[in-house]
Amino acid sequence: SNQRISMSSSNVRVVVRVRPLQPYEVEAREKTALQAVDARTLELVHVESHHALVQSRRFGFDRVFGPETTQEEIFKTSGVHVLIHSALVGYASTIFAYGQTGSGKTFTMSGNEERVTSQGFQSAEDEGLIPRSLEYLWSQVEQMRKQGVTYSVSAGYLEIYQERVMDLLNPSTTPLVLRLHPEHGFFVENQMLVECESVQDLVAVAAEGHKNRHVDSHALNRDSSRSHSIMSVFIESQEEDEADGHVVIKRGKISFVDLAGSENLKQTHSSGSALKETGKINKSLFTLGKVISALGDIHTGRKPRSYHVPYRDSVLTRLLMDSLGGNG
């Protein structure tokens, strides 16, 4: 059977990347259950232990990438450019990386974990969406400046660890406070924002934040992200209107969200504090799913516009409310 999971008619694009088998999986002679049939179709194949085909099912997405896809191909063809341009003209855009722990979210967003943590971003072939997007964003800023548009760019890096907001650019054991502004929505009080004068400044913010995240090891992943990390770039532009000479100010934002992995407690063998972490992660991801589902129902008309969207049920959805359902 076929099922189309595509939201191209709205402001959401769903992109799937199938990671290659890990060495230990190859050694155990495991088989992949997912096949990228074409650029928009994913096939799920269920195989019994004796390798006899039981059933297959196909799903449609806005874009599907197979295991052989390079980081550069992901950046060029996933639609990230559209989100960057939206932020440059005053909208709030967000890129989420979602999946089970060990599925390759951090690699897709940042690149090789060990290299980035020890050396930062150094334009390697495996650098992820974040450094590539920052370089592209800055190139567009420079191009628009030549056309008379004034830009100011700042960046911050947060993580949500056990439903507490921590500043990765100013590490502390004291969580930051999330407050509600009557006009601009939720914001983080006393978050450190770095004014960026060059692309090097932007990339330095990304590298510093990445280095300070909470990671831990368990049965499914040696370097599992134990928190949601959010790098946000705030863009303000000023341009003179040729018609009447007044200055038009636009404020946009693009956020790169590396979500903590959804986890099965039996598979991770978590206990103690790790068990508590896993519970918080799964609850937060469940709330994000409810919010996106509610917004989808409203967009398609299945629910009225007055339908309650549960943004307040988690810190993550409160913090990204503007991107999810405001001017995103």
Disulfide bonds with the S-S distance in Angstrom:
none
